[in-house]
Every structure is written in C-alpha cells, then in structure tokens.
Amino acid sequence: MSKKRMISVVIIVVIFISGVAFFKRNEIQSIYGAKDNQSVAPVTSDKVAVEVVRPKEAQSESSYFKATLEADQEGIVSSKNSGKVVSVLFEDGKQVTQGETLVILDDQDIKNQIKSAESQLEVSKASLQKTEASLENTQRAYERTKILAQQGAVAQVELDNAETSLKMIKADIASGQANIQAGQTNIDNLTTTLADMIIRAPITGVMDSKNVKLGQFLTPGNVLGKVNDISLMDAVIEIDQNQIQTIKIGQKAKLKLNEDDTNTYEGVVKSINSSADSSSRAFKVKIQLNNEKLSLKPGVFAKVTLMNDAKVQNFVIPVALIAGKEGNYSVYINDNGIAKKQAVTVGKLVNNQAEIKSGLQGNESIISTNLNMIQEGDKITVVSE
C-alpha cells in the first residue's frame, strides 16, 4: 500500500470515530435532558463565590488574674534591749491587740541601776542646795570688798580674791545643775529601758512566725514574731504592660479562693506600682479586701476578677479572617454584592478568636473564604452564611 493511500485510510477512521462519539453524546443528552444541563452547566458570571460569617457578641465585663494574699498591715515584734526571756505570752494564731504584752525580759538589773541613779541624784541636789546657799554670802562679800577697794581702804589683791571666790561658787552651781540634769536624763533613759523590757504588740492582729522561747537571751533587734492585721487583706496581682492603662485606683474587684468556692469577697484596687518588673514587664497591683470574719489567710493563692465600670459591647471573629499588621488590621465584608475592605481594631486573642474593639457594628457579613482571590471592589456571590 502506498504512503498516500495509508494517510487517507487513517483520516477516514478518525472521521468515523468522531461521528460515533458525536451521536453517543447526543443520545446521552436526550436521555437526561435539562436535569443534566443544570448540574454540569458552567458558571459564566465573573463574580467570586464566597462564604460569609457574622461577628459574635462578646460582653467584656471583667478580667481574671491569679493573686497572692497578704496582710494589709504587718507589725514586726522585736527586742529593743538585751535581756533574758522570763515569760512568753503568745503562740502563732493568737489574736492580740495593740500594746498587749507578748514577751517579758528580766529587768532586775535595770531596776537596780535606776535605784542607784536616783540616790546619786538626791546627793547632787543636796550639794547644789548648799552651794546655792553660800552664793548669797559670797556675793555680799564681793560687793563690800569692791566698795572698800574703791575707797582705798583695802588692797586690790583682796578685791581680786573676792571676785575669784564668787566665780568659783557660780561655776560650782552650774556644774551641780548640769550633774542634776544628766542624772535626771539617765533616770529617764533607764525608765524607758525598763518599760522596753516588756515587749508589746505593735498593732492589733494575729500572731505569726513565732521565734522566741523561755530562757533565751535576746539582743537588740532580735525578731520574735509578726502581727498580721488581716481584718483587711491585700490580693497582689501582676498586670501586663499592655493592660495596665485599663486599671484604675478604686476599681471594683471580686475574689474567690478557687473555682468551686461559693464565697466571694469584694474589694477595690488599692495601689498600682509606678514601674514594671524589669524581667516580667508586669506591674504589681494590690486589691484591698474586707476580711471581717478572718477567713482569708496570708500566703494563699486566689483568683481575682477586676470589674469594668460599664459593659462594653465588643465582637469576636476568627483570627484567620483578619489581614494586615498591628495598627492596620482589616477584614472584607459583603457590601451588597461588592467586596469592601473594612478597617478594624483588634483586642485580645483567645482560642483563635480575635476581639474586635472597633470597626464593626455586629451586623456585617464578613467574607470567610477565597480571601486570596478577592480585592476591594470585586463582585461576589454568597454561597453560604
């Protein structure tokens, strides 16, 4: 067979196969009719098919923080003097009042010193009285000698001697008065020391950290325990630098010891540190709580809720729907079939949900699919909401 004839045969076979395929397709279309046309008909529109979601409401009422409880006031019990402990009148947990006796030191040596000082003071006073009594006679003798010296009746040396005697008497009186003052000061100091041999509670509260025993010899500054005023308690929390501007002195707070605790304690923000911790970049905040029943104890952990003064209506949407960078976030919304870019302000991120603090009213249809295929102004068709 010639090459030319072979090509003709191939062309005839191809035409035959194409004809069979054509008739087969027409036969199928005649069987399934319009139904098949509806299912396979391509979309000729230039609109982008998208799905949309609506923002969810998020009531921002409060913030939760871990807290450590501290006594609102703490008084250190310490010794001011040296001495042997002869009596201890407290144990940890005892409720005491300010000024109550806690520890007594041996004061016999101080009492003996006071008695001796008082005796010496009496001697000094008696001596001064005698010196003061002779002052008048010495003063008169000097005045008489001075007149005689002016008249030439006595030598100048006698006047000088009289003047010297007067000065000595006056010096003795000044010295005696100084001795009496020093003696009285010494007695006053010893009396104060005697009073400090009884160690008292510096404030009203509950005793803690006892560190003294009978027979122990104390030196000045020994710490014997603490008095915690727990009628008011401080819950100490740490606030991140990004949130500290939202916390105010006097802001209301609530506390629970744990999630299952049925008791709730109310308080207010008492203080905010002016500087952040150098490592954590967090600010220490104290919440003062009323603890009249003394049920809260220092050192335990708790959960604090900081309450906002008013409910702020915010919304949350999936984080994946937000484009842009910090300070320039946006989402795409369905604006009557047109993709519209809407700027938003983002707050907290929780469980892949972003808080929208501004930019949305809550009734928008936010485009959630094909975000990489649309631009602002594109026509869209919503296939699911």
C-alpha positions as CSV (number, residue, x, y, z in Angstrom):
1,M,0.0,0.0,0.0
2,S,1.3,3.4,-1.0
3,K,2.1,6.0,1.7
4,K,-0.6,8.4,0.2
5,R,-3.3,5.7,0.4
6,M,-2.3,4.9,4.1
7,I,-2.9,8.5,5.2
8,S,-6.3,8.5,3.5
9,V,-7.4,5.4,5.4
10,V,-6.3,6.9,8.7
11,I,-8.3,10.1,8.1
12,I,-11.4,8.0,7.3
13,V,-11.0,6.1,10.5
14,V,-10.7,9.3,12.6
15,I,-13.8,10.7,11.0
16,F,-15.7,7.6,11.7
17,I,-14.7,7.5,15.4
18,S,-15.6,11.2,15.8
19,G,-19.0,10.6,14.3
20,V,-19.8,7.8,16.7
21,A,-18.7,9.9,19.7
22,F,-21.0,12.7,18.4
23,F,-24.0,10.6,18.2
24,K,-23.4,9.0,21.5
25,R,-23.2,12.4,23.2
26,N,-26.4,13.5,21.7
27,E,-28.1,10.3,22.8
28,I,-27.0,10.8,26.4
29,Q,-28.2,14.4,26.4
30,S,-31.6,13.3,25.0
31,I,-32.0,10.8,27.8
32,Y,-31.0,13.1,30.8
33,G,-32.3,16.3,29.3
34,A,-32.3,19.6,31.3
35,K,-31.5,18.0,34.6
36,D,-28.1,17.1,33.4
37,N,-27.6,20.5,31.9
38,Q,-28.3,22.2,35.3
39,S,-25.8,20.1,37.1
40,V,-22.9,20.5,34.7
41,A,-23.6,23.9,33.3
42,P,-20.6,26.1,34.0
43,V,-20.9,29.5,35.8
44,T,-20.3,32.1,33.2
45,S,-20.5,35.0,35.8
46,D,-17.4,37.0,36.8
47,K,-18.4,37.1,40.4
48,V,-16.3,35.3,43.1
49,A,-18.2,32.7,45.1
50,V,-17.6,33.2,48.8
51,E,-18.9,32.2,52.2
52,V,-19.6,34.8,54.9
53,V,-19.9,34.8,58.7
54,R,-21.3,37.3,61.2
55,P,-19.5,38.6,64.3
56,K,-20.3,37.1,67.6
57,E,-21.1,39.3,70.6
58,A,-18.5,39.4,73.4
59,Q,-19.5,41.1,76.6
60,S,-16.3,42.5,78.1
61,E,-17.2,42.6,81.8
62,S,-14.2,41.6,83.7
63,S,-10.6,40.3,83.6
64,Y,-9.2,37.4,85.7
65,F,-5.9,37.2,87.4
66,K,-4.0,34.9,89.8
67,A,-3.4,36.5,93.1
68,T,-1.4,36.0,96.3
69,L,-2.9,37.2,99.6
70,E,-1.0,39.4,102.0
71,A,-1.9,41.0,105.3
72,D,-2.9,44.7,104.8
73,Q,-0.6,45.6,107.7
74,E,2.3,43.7,109.3
75,G,3.9,44.6,112.6
76,I,7.3,43.2,113.5
77,V,7.8,42.1,117.1
78,S,11.4,42.7,118.1
79,S,13.5,43.4,121.2
80,K,15.0,46.8,121.8
81,N,17.2,45.7,124.7
82,S,19.4,42.9,125.8
83,G,18.0,40.5,128.4
84,K,16.9,37.0,129.4
85,V,13.3,36.0,128.4
86,V,11.4,35.2,131.6
87,S,7.9,35.0,130.1
88,V,6.4,34.3,126.6
89,L,2.7,35.1,126.4
90,F,1.7,34.2,122.8
91,E,1.5,31.5,120.2
92,D,1.1,31.6,116.5
93,G,-2.5,32.3,115.6
94,K,-3.4,34.2,118.7
95,Q,-5.5,37.3,118.3
96,V,-3.8,40.2,120.1
97,T,-4.5,43.9,120.5
98,Q,-2.1,46.8,120.1
99,G,0.0,47.3,123.3
100,E,-0.7,43.8,124.6
101,T,2.2,42.1,126.5
102,L,3.9,39.4,124.4
103,V,7.3,38.8,126.0
104,I,8.9,39.8,129.3
105,L,12.6,40.1,129.9
106,D,14.5,40.0,133.2
107,D,14.5,43.7,134.4
108,Q,16.1,43.4,137.8
109,D,19.5,44.9,136.7
110,I,17.7,47.9,135.2
111,K,15.7,48.4,138.4
112,N,18.9,48.4,140.4
113,Q,20.5,50.9,138.0
114,I,17.5,53.2,138.4
115,K,17.7,53.0,142.2
116,S,21.4,53.8,142.2
117,A,20.8,56.7,139.8
118,E,18.0,58.1,141.9
119,S,20.3,58.0,145.1
120,Q,23.1,59.8,143.2
121,L,20.6,62.4,142.0
122,E,19.5,63.1,145.6
123,V,23.1,63.7,146.6
124,S,23.7,66.1,143.7
125,K,20.6,68.0,144.6
126,A,21.7,68.3,148.3
127,S,25.1,69.5,147.2
128,L,23.7,72.1,144.9
129,Q,21.4,73.4,147.6
130,K,24.5,74.0,149.9
131,T,26.4,75.7,147.1
132,E,23.5,77.9,146.2
133,A,23.1,78.9,149.9
134,S,26.7,80.1,150.1
135,L,26.4,82.1,146.9
136,E,24.4,84.9,148.6
137,N,27.2,85.4,151.3
138,T,30.0,85.3,148.7
139,Q,28.1,87.8,146.5
140,R,27.7,90.2,149.5
141,A,31.4,89.9,150.5
142,Y,32.5,90.7,147.0
143,E,30.3,93.8,146.8
144,R,31.6,95.1,150.2
145,T,35.2,94.5,149.2
146,K,34.7,96.3,145.9
147,I,33.4,99.4,147.7
148,L,36.3,99.4,150.1
149,A,38.8,99.0,147.3
150,Q,37.2,102.0,145.5
151,Q,37.7,104.0,148.8
152,G,41.3,102.8,149.0
153,A,40.6,101.0,152.3
154,V,41.7,97.6,151.1
155,A,44.3,96.4,148.6
156,Q,43.4,95.4,145.1
157,V,44.5,91.8,145.8
158,E,41.7,91.4,148.3
159,L,39.2,92.5,145.7
160,D,40.7,90.0,143.2
161,N,40.4,87.2,145.7
162,A,36.8,88.1,146.5
163,E,36.0,88.1,142.8
164,T,37.7,84.7,142.3
165,S,35.6,83.2,145.1
166,L,32.4,84.4,143.6
167,K,33.3,83.0,140.2
168,M,34.1,79.6,141.7
169,I,30.8,79.5,143.5
170,K,28.9,80.3,140.4
171,A,30.9,77.6,138.5
172,D,30.1,75.0,141.2
173,I,26.4,75.9,140.9
174,A,26.5,75.5,137.1
175,S,28.3,72.2,137.4
176,G,25.9,71.0,140.1
177,Q,22.9,71.9,137.9
178,A,24.5,70.1,134.9
179,N,25.0,67.0,137.1
180,I,21.4,67.0,138.2
181,Q,20.2,67.4,134.6
182,A,22.5,64.5,133.5
183,G,21.3,62.4,136.4
184,Q,17.7,63.0,135.6
185,T,18.3,62.2,131.9
186,N,20.0,59.0,132.9
187,I,17.0,58.0,135.1
188,D,14.6,58.8,132.2
189,N,16.6,56.6,129.9
190,L,16.7,53.8,132.3
191,T,13.0,54.1,132.9
192,T,12.4,53.9,129.1
193,T,14.7,50.8,129.0
194,L,12.7,49.3,131.9
195,A,9.5,49.8,130.0
196,D,11.0,48.2,126.9
197,M,11.8,45.0,128.9
198,I,8.2,44.3,128.3
199,I,7.7,43.6,124.6
200,R,4.3,44.5,123.3
201,A,2.2,44.0,120.2
202,P,2.9,46.9,117.7
203,I,-0.6,46.6,116.1
204,T,-3.8,44.7,116.5
205,G,-3.9,41.4,114.6
206,V,-3.0,37.7,114.6
207,M,0.4,36.4,115.7
208,D,2.6,34.7,113.2
209,S,6.2,33.4,112.8
210,K,6.9,33.0,116.5
211,N,10.7,32.9,117.1
212,V,11.3,33.1,120.8
213,K,11.4,30.7,123.8
214,L,11.7,30.9,127.6
215,G,15.2,31.4,128.9
216,Q,16.5,32.8,125.6
217,F,18.9,35.7,125.8
218,L,18.0,38.5,123.4
219,T,20.0,41.3,121.9
220,P,18.6,44.5,120.4
221,G,17.0,43.9,117.1
222,N,16.1,40.2,117.5
223,V,12.9,39.5,115.6
224,L,10.5,37.5,117.8
225,G,7.5,37.2,115.5
226,K,5.0,39.1,113.4
227,V,1.5,40.5,114.0
228,N,-0.7,40.4,110.9
229,D,-3.7,42.7,110.6
230,I,-5.9,40.5,108.5
231,S,-9.2,42.4,109.1
232,L,-8.2,43.9,105.7
233,M,-6.3,41.8,103.2
234,D,-4.4,42.6,100.0
235,A,-4.6,40.5,96.9
236,V,-1.5,41.0,94.9
237,I,-1.7,40.5,91.1
238,E,0.6,41.3,88.2
239,I,-0.8,43.3,85.2
240,D,0.9,43.1,81.8
241,Q,2.2,46.4,80.4
242,N,-0.3,46.2,77.6
243,Q,-3.2,46.2,80.0
244,I,-2.0,48.5,82.9
245,Q,-3.6,51.6,81.3
246,T,-7.1,50.0,81.8
247,I,-6.6,49.5,85.6
248,K,-7.7,52.4,87.9
249,I,-7.3,53.1,91.6
250,G,-10.7,52.4,93.2
251,Q,-11.8,49.9,90.5
252,K,-14.0,47.2,91.9
253,A,-12.8,43.6,92.2
254,K,-14.1,40.2,93.4
255,L,-12.1,37.3,94.7
256,K,-12.5,33.6,95.1
257,L,-10.1,31.1,96.6
258,N,-10.9,28.6,93.8
259,E,-13.4,28.0,91.0
260,D,-15.6,25.9,93.3
261,D,-15.6,28.4,96.2
262,T,-19.1,29.7,96.9
263,N,-17.8,32.6,98.9
264,T,-17.0,35.8,97.0
265,Y,-15.0,38.6,98.6
266,E,-15.4,42.2,97.3
267,G,-12.6,44.7,97.2
268,V,-11.1,47.7,95.3
269,V,-7.8,48.4,93.6
270,K,-5.7,50.0,96.4
271,S,-2.3,50.7,94.7
272,I,-0.6,50.3,91.3
273,N,3.2,50.2,91.2
274,S,4.6,53.1,89.2
275,S,7.2,50.9,87.5
276,A,7.2,47.5,85.9
277,D,9.2,44.5,87.0
278,S,12.4,44.5,84.9
279,S,12.2,40.9,83.9
280,S,8.4,40.2,83.5
281,R,7.5,43.7,82.3
282,A,4.4,43.5,84.6
283,F,3.1,45.9,87.2
284,K,2.2,44.8,90.7
285,V,-1.3,45.8,91.7
286,K,-2.9,45.4,95.2
287,I,-6.6,44.9,95.7
288,Q,-7.8,45.6,99.3
289,L,-10.5,43.2,100.6
290,N,-12.7,43.2,103.7
291,N,-11.9,40.2,105.8
292,E,-14.0,40.8,109.0
293,K,-14.6,37.1,109.5
294,L,-10.8,36.4,109.2
295,S,-11.5,33.6,106.8
296,L,-8.8,34.7,104.4
297,K,-5.2,33.9,105.3
298,P,-1.9,35.4,104.2
299,G,0.2,33.4,101.7
300,V,-2.6,31.6,99.9
301,F,-3.4,31.8,96.2
302,A,-6.7,33.1,94.9
303,K,-8.4,34.2,91.7
304,V,-9.3,37.9,91.3
305,T,-11.8,39.4,88.9
306,L,-11.4,43.1,88.0
307,M,-14.8,44.5,87.2
308,N,-15.3,47.1,84.5
309,D,-17.4,50.1,85.4
310,A,-19.7,49.5,82.4
311,K,-20.3,46.7,80.0
312,V,-18.5,47.3,76.7
313,Q,-20.1,45.7,73.6
314,N,-17.4,44.1,71.5
315,F,-17.4,41.4,69.0
316,V,-15.2,38.4,68.1
317,I,-14.4,36.8,64.8
318,P,-12.0,34.1,63.7
319,V,-8.4,35.3,63.6
320,A,-7.9,33.9,60.1
321,L,-10.3,36.5,58.6
322,I,-8.1,39.4,59.7
323,A,-5.4,40.8,57.3
324,G,-2.8,43.4,57.8
325,K,-0.4,44.2,60.6
326,E,-0.6,45.8,64.1
327,G,-2.3,49.2,63.8
328,N,-3.6,48.5,60.3
329,Y,-5.9,45.5,60.5
330,S,-8.8,44.9,58.2
331,V,-11.5,42.4,57.1
332,Y,-13.5,42.0,53.9
333,I,-17.3,42.4,54.2
334,N,-20.1,41.9,51.7
335,D,-21.4,45.3,50.8
336,N,-24.5,44.5,48.6
337,G,-22.5,42.0,46.4
338,I,-19.3,44.0,46.5
339,A,-16.2,43.1,48.5
340,K,-15.4,46.0,50.8
341,K,-12.3,46.3,52.9
342,Q,-13.2,47.4,56.5
343,A,-10.5,48.6,59.0
344,V,-10.8,47.2,62.5
345,T,-9.1,47.5,65.9
346,V,-8.1,44.2,67.4
347,G,-8.1,43.4,71.1
348,K,-7.5,40.1,72.9
349,L,-6.9,36.8,71.1
350,V,-8.5,33.8,72.7
351,N,-8.9,30.3,71.2
352,N,-8.3,31.6,67.7
353,Q,-10.9,34.2,68.1
354,A,-10.0,37.9,67.9
355,E,-11.8,40.6,69.9
356,I,-12.9,43.5,67.6
357,K,-12.9,46.6,69.7
358,S,-13.9,49.0,66.9
359,G,-14.7,48.9,63.2
360,L,-17.7,46.6,63.3
361,Q,-21.3,47.1,64.3
362,G,-22.1,43.4,64.6
363,N,-24.4,43.0,61.7
364,E,-21.8,42.8,58.9
365,S,-21.4,39.8,56.7
366,I,-17.7,39.0,56.8
367,I,-16.1,37.2,53.9
368,S,-14.5,34.0,55.2
369,T,-13.4,32.1,52.0
370,N,-11.4,32.8,48.9
371,L,-9.8,35.7,50.6
372,N,-6.7,35.3,48.5
373,M,-8.8,35.7,45.3
374,I,-10.6,39.0,46.1
375,Q,-9.8,42.6,46.2
376,E,-11.8,45.6,47.3
377,G,-14.5,46.4,44.8
378,D,-14.7,42.8,43.4
379,K,-18.1,41.4,42.7
380,I,-19.0,38.5,44.9
381,T,-21.8,36.0,45.2
382,V,-22.6,34.5,48.7
383,V,-23.0,30.7,48.5
384,S,-23.2,30.1,52.3
385,E,-23.6,32.0,55.5
